[in-house]
């Protein structure tokens, strides 16, 4: 089981991520506000962050940079509805481990989480 932080400014999207991954035995904390997600990361240990690139106040890339300051070894999956080579490259350069294109495919997300979490993944 992994402790996962999910951040997307669309409530339905984070609820979907939470539902998909909790069914696989993961503990998921879902947020729609950047400050709430960062506060949670400062208070609680997390293994993986799933971040939308386009958020309200900050970009997902900025949130990723802040999370890496808090937990340098944090695994991260970026979400985007607008996949470009530039956003993928920038995410990976800043330390994201993978990315998913929206709309979210549940099986793809489960596979990516399992791949990043290794023994912590519930398969």
MARPA-104555 format. One record per residue: x, y, z of N, C-alpha, C in turn. Coordinates in steps of 0.2 Angstrom, whole numbers, plus 5000, padded with zeros to 4 digits. Each point is the difference from the previous one (the first is absolute). Example, Ala and Ser with C-alpha at 12.3 -4.5 7.8 and 13.67 -1.06 7.14 Angstrom:
<atoms>
ATOM    nu    nv    nw   cau   cav   caw    cu    cv    cw
ATOM  5066  4972  5039  4996  5006  5000  5004  5006  5000
ATOM  4998  5005  4996  5004  5006  5001  4996  5005  5003
</atoms>
This chain:
<atoms>
ATOM    nu    nv    nw   cau   cav   caw    cu    cv    cw
ATOM  5004  4994  5000  4996  5006  5000  5004  5006  5000
ATOM  4999  5005  4996  5003  5006  4999  4996  5006  5003
ATOM  5003  5005  5003  4997  5006  5002  5001  5005  4994
ATOM  4994  5002  4997  5000  5004  4994  4996  5006  5001
ATOM  5003  5006  4998  4997  5006  5000  4998  5001  4992
ATOM  4993  5002  5000  4998  5002  4993  4997  5007  5000
ATOM  5002  5004  4995  4999  5007  4999  4997  5001  4993
ATOM  4994  5003  5000  4997  5002  4993  4995  5005  5002
ATOM  4999  5006  4996  4996  5005  5002  4992  4998  4998
ATOM  5000  4994  4997  4993  4997  4998  4998  4995  5006
ATOM  4995  5001  5004  4998  4996  5005  4999  4993  4998
ATOM  4996  4999  4994  4999  4993  4997  5006  4996  4999
ATOM  5005  5004  4997  5006  4996  4998  5004  4997  5006
ATOM  5000  5004  5006  5004  4998  5006  4996  4994  5003
ATOM  4993  5001  5000  4996  4995  5003  5001  4993  4996
ATOM  5000  5001  4993  5001  4994  4996  5007  4996  5002
ATOM  5005  5004  5000  5007  4998  5002  5000  4996  5006
ATOM  4997  5004  5005  4999  4997  5007  4996  4993  5000
ATOM  4995  5000  4997  4996  4994  4999  5003  4994  4997
ATOM  5004  5002  4994  5003  4994  4997  5006  4997  5004
ATOM  5004  5005  5003  5006  4997  5004  4998  4998  5006
ATOM  4995  5002  5004  4998  4997  5006  4997  4993  4999
ATOM  4997  4999  4995  4998  4993  4998  5006  4995  5000
ATOM  5006  5003  4998  5006  4996  5000  5004  4999  5006
ATOM  4997  5003  5006  5003  5000  5006  5004  5006  5002
ATOM  5000  5005  4996  5005  5006  5002  4996  5005  5004
ATOM  5003  5004  5004  4998  5005  5004  5000  5006  4996
ATOM  4995  5003  4998  5000  5006  4995  4997  5006  5004
ATOM  5004  5006  5000  4997  5006  5002  5000  5005  4994
ATOM  4993  5002  4999  4999  5003  4994  4999  5008  5002
ATOM  5002  5004  4995  5000  5007  5001  4998  5004  4994
ATOM  4997  5006  5000  4998  5004  4995  5004  5007  5000
ATOM  5003  5001  5006  5004  5006  5001  5007  4999  5001
ATOM  5004  5003  4997  5007  4999  5001  5003  5001  5007
ATOM  4998  5005  5003  5002  5002  5007  4998  4994  5005
ATOM  4994  4997  4999  4998  4994  5004  5005  4994  4999
ATOM  5001  4999  4994  5004  4994  4998  5007  5001  5003
ATOM  5003  5006  4999  5007  5001  5003  5000  5000  5007
ATOM  4995  5002  5004  4999  5000  5007  5000  4993  5002
ATOM  4996  4996  4996  5000  4992  5002  5007  4997  4999
ATOM  5003  5002  4995  5007  4997  4999  5005  5002  5005
ATOM  4999  5006  5003  5005  5002  5005  4998  4996  5007
ATOM  4994  4998  5001  4998  4997  5006  5000  4992  5000
ATOM  4999  4997  4994  4999  4993  4999  5005  4998  4995
ATOM  5003  4994  5002  5004  4996  4995  4996  4998  4994
ATOM  5003  5001  4994  4996  4997  4994  5006  4997  4996
ATOM  4997  4995  4996  5005  4996  4996  4999  5002  4992
ATOM  4994  5003  4998  4999  5002  4993  4995  5005  5000
ATOM  5002  5005  4995  4995  5006  4999  4998  4999  4993
ATOM  4993  5001  4999  4997  5000  4993  4998  5007  4999
ATOM  5003  5004  4996  4998  5007  4999  4998  5002  4993
ATOM  4995  5004  5000  4998  5003  4993  5005  5005  4999
ATOM  5001  5001  4993  5005  5005  4998  4996  5007  5001
ATOM  4994  5001  4998  4996  5006  5000  4996  5000  5006
ATOM  5002  5005  5005  4996  5001  5006  4998  5007  5000
ATOM  4997  5002  5006  4997  5007  5001  5005  5005  5001
ATOM  5004  4999  5005  5005  5006  5002  5007  4998  4998
ATOM  5002  4994  5000  5007  4998  4998  4999  4995  4995
ATOM  5006  4999  4996  5000  4995  4995  5002  4993  5004
ATOM  4998  4995  4997  5002  4993  5003  5007  5000  5000
ATOM  5004  5003  4996  5007  5000  5000  5003  5003  5006
ATOM  4997  5006  5002  5002  5004  5006  4998  4996  5006
ATOM  4995  4996  5000  4998  4996  5006  5005  4994  5000
ATOM  5002  4997  4995  5005  4995  4999  5006  5003  5004
ATOM  5003  5005  4998  5006  5003  5002  4999  5001  5008
ATOM  4995  5003  5002  4999  5000  5008  5000  4994  5003
ATOM  4996  4995  4997  5000  4993  5003  5007  4997  5001
ATOM  5004  5001  4995  5007  4997  4999  5004  5003  5006
ATOM  4999  5007  5002  5003  5003  5005  4999  4996  5007
ATOM  4993  4998  5000  4998  4997  5007  5002  4993  5000
ATOM  4999  4996  4994  5002  4993  5000  5004  4999  4994
ATOM  5007  5001  5000  5004  4999  4993  4999  4993  4997
ATOM  4998  4995  5004  5000  4993  4996  4992  4999  4998
ATOM  4996  5005  5001  4993  4999  4998  4999  4998  4993
ATOM  4996  4994  4999  4998  4998  4993  4994  5005  4997
ATOM  5000  5001  4994  4995  5005  4998  4998  4998  4993
ATOM  4993  5000  4999  4997  4999  4993  4996  5007  4999
ATOM  5002  5003  4994  4996  5006  4998  4994  4998  4995
ATOM  4995  5004  5001  4994  4999  4996  4999  5006  4995
ATOM  4998  4999  4994  4999  5005  4996  4995  4999  4995
ATOM  4996  5005  4998  4994  4999  4995  5003  5003  4994
ATOM  5006  5003  5000  5003  5003  4994  5007  4998  4999
ATOM  5001  4994  4998  5007  4997  5000  5004  5003  4994
ATOM  5006  5003  5002  5004  5002  4996  5007  4997  5002
ATOM  5005  5000  4995  5006  4998  5001  5004  5005  5005
ATOM  4998  5006  5000  5003  5005  5005  4998  4999  5007
ATOM  4994  4999  5001  4997  4998  5007  5003  4994  5003
ATOM  5000  4995  4995  5003  4993  5002  5007  5001  5002
ATOM  5004  5003  4996  5007  5001  5001  5001  5004  5007
ATOM  4997  5006  5000  5001  5004  5006  4998  4996  5007
ATOM  4995  4996  5000  4998  4996  5005  5005  4995  5002
ATOM  5002  4996  4995  5005  4995  5001  5007  5003  5003
ATOM  5002  5006  4997  5006  5004  5002  5000  5002  5007
ATOM  4994  5002  5003  4999  5002  5006  4999  4994  5005
ATOM  5000  4994  4998  5000  4994  5004  4994  4996  5000
ATOM  4995  5002  4996  4994  4995  4999  5003  4994  4998
ATOM  4996  4995  5002  5002  4993  4998  4996  4998  4993
ATOM  4994  5002  5000  4996  4998  4994  4995  5005  4999
ATOM  4996  4999  4995  4994  5005  4999  4994  4996  4997
ATOM  4994  5002  5001  4994  4997  4997  4996  5005  4996
ATOM  4997  4998  4995  4996  5005  4996  4993  4999  5002
ATOM  4996  5006  5001  4993  5000  5002  4996  4999  4994
ATOM  4994  4997  5000  4997  4997  5006  5004  4994  5002
ATOM  5000  4999  5007  5004  4995  5003  4997  4993  4998
ATOM  5005  4996  4998  4998  4993  4999  5002  4996  5007
ATOM  4995  4997  5003  5001  4997  5006  5006  4995  5000
ATOM  4999  4995  4995  5005  4995  5000  5007  5003  4999
ATOM  5001  5005  4996  5007  5003  4998  5002  5003  5007
ATOM  4996  5004  5004  5002  5003  5006  5002  4994  5005
ATOM  4996  4995  5000  5002  4995  5005  5007  4997  4998
ATOM  5001  4999  4994  5006  4997  4998  5006  5004  5001
ATOM  4999  5007  4999  5006  5005  5001  5001  5000  5008
ATOM  4995  5000  5004  5001  5001  5007  5004  4993  5002
ATOM  4997  4994  4998  5004  4994  5002  5007  5000  4998
ATOM  5001  5002  4994  5007  5001  4997  5005  5004  5004
ATOM  4997  5006  5003  5004  5004  5004  5001  4998  5007
ATOM  4995  4997  5002  5000  4998  5008  5003  4993  5001
ATOM  5000  4996  4995  5003  4994  5001  4997  4996  5005
ATOM  5003  4998  5005  4998  4996  5006  4994  5003  5003
ATOM  4999  5007  5000  4995  5003  5004  4993  5000  4996
ATOM  5001  4998  4994  4993  4999  4996  4996  4994  5001
ATOM  4994  5001  5001  4995  4995  5000  4998  4998  4993
ATOM  5001  4994  4998  4999  4998  4993  4994  4995  5000
</atoms>
